[in-house]
Amino acid sequence: MNFKGHFIGGVFASTLVVTGFWTAGHYIGVTATPALLAKAGLATLFFSLFPDLDVQSVPQKWFYRALLLVFLYLAYLKKFKLATLFAILGILPLLSYHRGWTHQVWSMIWFPFALAVVYEYLLSQESFWYSFSFDHVVEYLKTYHWLIISTTIGWATHLFLDTKWVRQRRKQYAS
């Protein structure tokens, strides 16, 4: 699937996620504030495009330009730990070949958890009285479960749109 197809799929998935959180979020402990809904929608859209950032393309250029703006904003706010997390997130797709680890189902499952562990580790390194704890990681995962749901749905949308089944349907309806 091309960028346009993944973008349209990501917008569709984002709409479903935002609508789901808005209407039924209280069942899973999500308080649907406008800010949370915007973050969830953007995270879903972003992760529907994320697996293809390993390809040199116009979307990749725009992603890294936007990431530079995020770095500058986080530096202005003095949120260096979060900037480090975004740096790790930004470099990872470049460490593989196209359709490598970013196109594996296990990646969309472990990746959010790995980010939580890295974030907790970064926090523990900055303070002499604060030590690394998996209990803190579990707390992040509980607090930000809506983000894990959003990123996983976005990533799953991308993988689904890259399946052989979808490609066959596109060819079938194109002719």
C-alpha positions in Angstrom: 0.0 0.0 0.0 1.2 3.5 -0.7 1.4 6.5 1.6 -2.0 7.8 0.5 -3.7 4.5 1.3 -2.0 4.3 4.7 -3.0 7.9 5.5 -6.6 7.3 4.6 -6.6 4.1 6.6 -5.0 6.0 9.5 -7.6 8.7 9.4 -10.3 6.1 9.4 -8.7 4.2 12.4 -8.2 7.5 14.2 -11.8 8.4 13.8 -12.8 5.0 15.2 -10.5 5.3 18.2 -11.7 8.8 19.0 -15.3 7.8 18.6 -14.7 4.7 20.7 -13.1 6.6 23.5 -15.7 9.4 23.4 -18.7 7.0 23.6 -17.4 4.0 25.6 -14.1 5.1 27.1 -15.5 5.2 30.6 -15.8 1.3 30.4 -12.0 1.0 30.3 -11.2 3.9 32.6 -10.6 6.6 29.9 -11.9 10.1 30.7 -12.5 11.5 27.2 -11.2 15.0 27.4 -10.7 17.0 24.2 -6.9 16.9 24.8 -6.9 13.1 25.3 -9.0 12.5 22.2 -6.7 14.7 20.1 -3.6 12.9 21.4 -5.3 9.5 20.9 -6.3 10.4 17.3 -2.8 11.7 16.4 -1.1 8.7 18.0 -3.3 6.4 16.0 -2.7 8.3 12.7 1.1 8.5 13.4 1.4 4.8 14.1 -0.6 3.9 11.0 2.3 5.6 9.1 5.2 4.7 11.4 6.2 1.3 9.9 7.0 2.9 6.5 9.4 5.5 7.9 12.2 3.1 7.0 11.8 4.1 3.3 13.4 7.2 1.9 10.3 9.2 0.8 8.5 12.5 1.1 6.6 11.3 4.2 9.9 10.4 5.8 11.3 13.9 5.1 8.2 15.5 6.6 8.3 13.2 9.6 11.9 14.2 10.5 11.1 17.9 9.9 8.2 17.6 12.3 10.4 15.7 14.8 12.9 18.5 14.7 10.1 20.9 15.7 9.1 18.5 18.5 12.7 18.5 19.7 12.9 22.2 19.7 9.6 22.5 21.6 10.6 19.9 24.2 13.9 21.7 24.6 12.1 24.9 25.2 10.0 23.2 27.9 13.2 21.6 29.3 11.6 18.1 28.8 14.8 16.4 27.9 13.7 12.9 28.9 10.7 13.0 26.7 12.9 14.4 23.9 15.2 11.4 24.3 12.3 9.1 24.0 11.2 10.8 20.8 14.8 10.5 19.5 14.8 6.8 20.1 11.4 6.5 18.4 12.6 8.5 15.4 15.8 6.6 14.8 14.5 3.0 15.2 12.8 2.7 11.8 16.1 3.6 10.1 17.9 0.7 11.8 16.2 -2.0 9.7 15.3 -2.8 6.1 11.9 -2.1 4.6 9.3 -4.5 5.9 11.7 -5.6 8.6 10.8 -5.5 12.3 8.3 -2.6 11.8 6.1 -4.9 9.8 6.0 -7.7 12.3 2.9 -8.2 14.6 5.1 -8.7 17.7 6.5 -5.2 17.2 3.2 -3.4 17.6 2.8 -5.3 20.8 6.2 -5.0 22.5 7.1 -1.5 21.2 4.8 0.6 23.6 6.0 -1.5 26.5 9.6 -1.0 25.6 9.1 2.8 25.4 7.6 2.7 28.9 10.6 0.8 30.2 13.0 3.2 28.5 11.1 6.2 29.9 11.3 4.8 33.5 15.0 4.1 33.0 15.6 7.7 31.9 13.7 9.0 34.9 15.7 6.8 37.3 19.1 8.0 35.9 18.4 11.6 36.6 17.7 11.4 40.3 19.9 10.0 43.1 16.9 9.0 45.3 14.8 7.5 42.6 15.7 4.0 41.3 14.4 2.0 38.3 11.3 0.0 39.2 9.1 -2.2 37.0 6.3 -1.1 39.4 6.7 2.4 37.9 6.6 0.9 34.4 3.3 -0.8 35.3 1.9 2.5 36.6 2.8 4.2 33.3 1.1 1.5 31.4 -2.0 1.8 33.6 -2.1 5.6 33.3 -1.4 5.6 29.6 -3.3 2.5 28.5 -5.3 4.7 26.1 -2.1 5.5 24.3 -1.1 1.9 24.0 -4.6 1.1 22.6 -4.2 4.0 20.1 -0.7 3.1 18.9 -1.6 -0.6 18.6 -4.7 0.1 16.5 -2.8 2.5 14.3 0.1 0.0 13.8 -2.4 -2.9 13.2 -4.2 -0.8 10.6 -0.9 -0.4 8.7 -0.1 -4.1 8.9 -3.7 -5.0 7.8 -3.5 -2.6 4.8 -0.2 -4.3 3.7 -1.6 -7.8 3.8 -1.9 -9.9 0.6 -5.7 -10.1 1.1 -6.0 -6.3 0.8 -3.7 -6.1 -2.2 -5.8 -8.8 -4.0 -9.0 -6.9 -3.2 -7.4 -3.6 -4.5 -6.4 -5.4 -7.8 -9.8 -7.0 -8.1 -11.7 -3.7 -7.7 -9.3 -1.8 -9.8 -10.0 -3.9 -12.9 
